[in-house]
Amino acid sequence: MARDPAHPRPGFSRRIFLGSSGAVAAGAGLAGGAQAQAQQDPAVAPEALSKVTFTLNGKRRTLAVEPRTTLVEALRDTLGMTGTKIGCNHGQCGACTVLMDGRRVNSCLILALTTEGAEIVTVEGLADPGGTLHPMQAAFAEKDAFQCGYCTPGQILSAIGCIEEGHAGSAAEIREYMSGNLCRCGAYPNIVAAIEAVRDEQEG
Amino acid sequence: MAQTINTEVTRTDARRKVTGAAHYAADFTPAGMLHGALATSRIAVGTLTGIDTAKAEAEPGVVAVFTHANLPDYKTVKGIYSGGPGSASFWPMEGTAIKYAGQPIAYVVAETAAAARRGAQLVEASYEEGEAHIAMDPAQSFIVGAEGDGEGMTLTKGDIAAGLAEAAQSVDVEYVTPFQHHNPMEMFAATAEWRGDRLTVWMPSQSVRTLRHGISAAYGLPETAVRVISPFVGGAFGSKAGITPYTMLTIAAAKAVGAPVRLIVTRQQMYTVATFRPESVQRFRLGADASGRLTAFEHVEIAQTSQFDEVVNPGTHMTRSMYASPNIHTEQRLARSDTNSGGFMRAPNEMQTFFGLEQAMDELALKLGMDPVELRRVNDTDRHPVAGVPFSSRSLMECFDAAKASFGWADRNAEPGSMTDGDWLVGYGCATATYPTNISPSAARVRMQATGHAFVELAAHDVGTGSYTIMAQIAAARLGLPVEACDVVMGEAHLPLAPISGGSTTAASAGSAVHLACLAVGAEVARQVSAMSEGPFAGVDPAQITLEDGMLRGPGGKSQPLVEALASTPRGEATAEGQYRHPALTDEALRRTYQGGYGVAGPVTPEMAMFAFGAEFAEVRVHRWTHEIRVPRLHGAFAAGTWLNRKTAHSQLMGGMVWGIGSALLEVTELDHTRARFLNANIAEYLIPVNADVREIRVEMLEEQDDYVNPLGVKGIGELGIVGTAAAIANAIHHATGKRLRRLPMRMSDLV
């Protein structure tokens, strides 16, 4: 079918605004907002933004986001921290699991503005500054507790939560309390083995 | 030098994957990037009579809304099953025709993902709705393609009627398998950035070269102008191979708005904008003499296809390769319905057909009063039943004997319903697994440095399979380096050719190319050191120097570590490419592969039949009162030539068996017959196995040597694990309850 080249493309003027907003990631490559000082949604009119302050992996962060922005979008798009993955955006798969005040939550179901004052831990915050892996990260690597690795950040945070909640008493209990984190590659037996290894290490 | 092959090696990308540093396609954000979102059709068949984008355009943050009326033109390409690089041959938004529910009708570009999504919700469309059928009608089925052995879609050998007439026992049974969706954890995504006439696309892909080929054809660009980047893929299973409409639309939108655009397809939309496993009916007629030898083998498969592609996944080619029989008849049939085109989903030809075949064998064994394992033994064959050529290796019964022992099959009381544990009915079942060894042409480049490091470069993919790791292991073994010193670069179309990561081809094919590239590095270093005035190989004919496990060896017992020899050369670096081609590969298949398609040698060549084998055993427990079905134990034994990495191979086979649990008990895309839609298009109501569904899985990996398949002796294992699982579980359910369930998934309601 012939297309109408003259069809207007309304809203193109917004590109002018986009060009003048300061927080656009500089240079191609990985989402680069993380280095910027004032973290705010790029390309959104300032009057549409609200501020929120939380502690992320031990550091206080203040963001300006739209009210509809979810925590996972704030992490990935506003802060450029892409370790947290989106698998469904509906709280069905657990890929976006982070720890919020020590509890595991689906960050796609949390509005960023509701995290005021909260302590958030993501996969980027687990290894120590020297690069030594958290025991759960090391156990996942050693036990081959993943294949494609996409659900892995969520699985690892959920696994840490599972032990801290006291739900890692047996393999059966671990399986039950890790069932909110889907793994399509089918690494479940190795995930259970990794959690048991860390639990035993901690108890030992 | 430590052994690096046939050992357990932790993934070289493990650290990146556990720290969040592994970057998947949607983790790349070019500067100034905008966000895309799709609006899709509510109806399945009909015509778009109007589309109102005013509200969407007025939404704050929305930059542009594209429909069929204003989308920039590109040349569409054919679908994979029609010989092209596309996921389907029908391209939405080319006109007003609607051919399936969930077909893209508009593409919204906005400054944030949330604004794009909101904009897509605000697109209003009106339709003239036609009659639509989502389920196929097997009575309307037809045959595609030629008759005969090899690739023939029908085959007759001997006389089925005569074979059934002389049989002591026979079965005539039908099995039904549903639509299923791959549901990789990573959602489909595409990011496109134009810089003049050069284009970069970041996209999770199991075939970067197929994408590049399709994109360059669509825009008339040379392939050198199109970069396709996909370093990590969050699961694929067949869903990320062809170039899809959402990719093409994203590229077109980026061109129109003059900025990079990223689309993340919603989980719901993933059910309609790409492929799936088509539903099927499997009919088997088997006859056997009193000793169990097959006298007749007939298999007719009817599978669903769309109105615009003929999606043939020839499962009958696999079943007719399995057991000896003098009389064989197979037919590969299709029936159309109003969906997008299906495709290949993990074990595309085998999952559904072996759910049928391996239950039919179990039903036959019961009629004969034979142990099901012994029925397989009686019909085992060292020659391909149709082609007559020998199997290059076939360890089927070794697998059965190993798994039988580890499982404790001897404890089984053959009488159905005879084994109980409290209120649980206990059943044991088994089934054969097989997968063809498809060998694709492949290339790789290795750059070795005197510091003892090497780059290994090829356009292969790691879709979770462990490819990064095994390529490093192969290079390490050949070059005499530690695995960590071999840096593997993959997932870019501009790298040397590697096949689609599908059909379990990568390890065998691309691995062989890495092997050859390393030998070529050895030859290059040999040339250099032989031309030098001093050193152990000075003046030696380079043709007399070979590379063996990191050592250069020449006449008279001369030897030197390769890295040492390299260090003695002035350049201190050697680069070489390996081009692998199985001797049985045709020129046509070679050409097809280099044009972004799928060209393989095998599984049946003029000399040999190449297949991997396995045996799977399941314990099933069915609750006497609730009929709840549980699978506390699955044991599989597999033989697939050389094991490269026992850790990642174990994970692949185990993962395949978990997929088998899903197919057996959980997975079905439910159909809305009145509106021709997929009903449970999300990952909460489309059930996949969760951690609590998976109990003991034991995987045994048998040693097998096969010098014919490729220089490494490797067969593929990506799909092998799933093939026998559903039938083993079905047979165990029958053993537990006496009820034969011939439809997937098998649910408690089927036992009431």
Interface residues (C-beta under 8 A of the other chain):
Chain A: M1 R3 D4 P5 H7 R9 P10 G11 F12 R14 R15 L18 G19 V24 A25 A26 G27 A28 G29 L30 A31 G32 D41 P42 A43 V44 A45 A48 E66 R68 T69 E73 R76 D77 G80 M81 T82 G83 T84 K85 I86 G87 C88 N89 H90 Q92 C93 A95 T122 V123 E124 L126 A127 L133 Q137 A138 F140 A141 E142 D144 F146 Q147 C148 G149 Y150 C151 T152 P153 I156 I174 R175 E176 M178 S179 G180 N181 L182 C183 R184 C185 G186 A187 Y188 P189 N190 I191 V192
Chain B: T10 R11 D13 A14 R15 R16 K17 V18 T19 G20 A21 A22 H23 Y24 A26 D27 F28 T29 P30 A31 G32 M33 L34 E57 A58 P60 G61 V62 V63 A64 V65 H68 A69 N70 L71 P72 D73 E94 G95 T96 E111 T112 A113 A114 N183 P184 M185 E186 M187 E193 F232 V233 G234 G235 A236 F237 A256 V257 G258 A259 I264 T266 R267 V463 G464 T465 G466 K647 T648 H650 S651 Q652 M654 G655 G656 M657 V658 W659 N682 I683 A684 I688 P689 V690 N691 A692 V694 R695 E696 I697
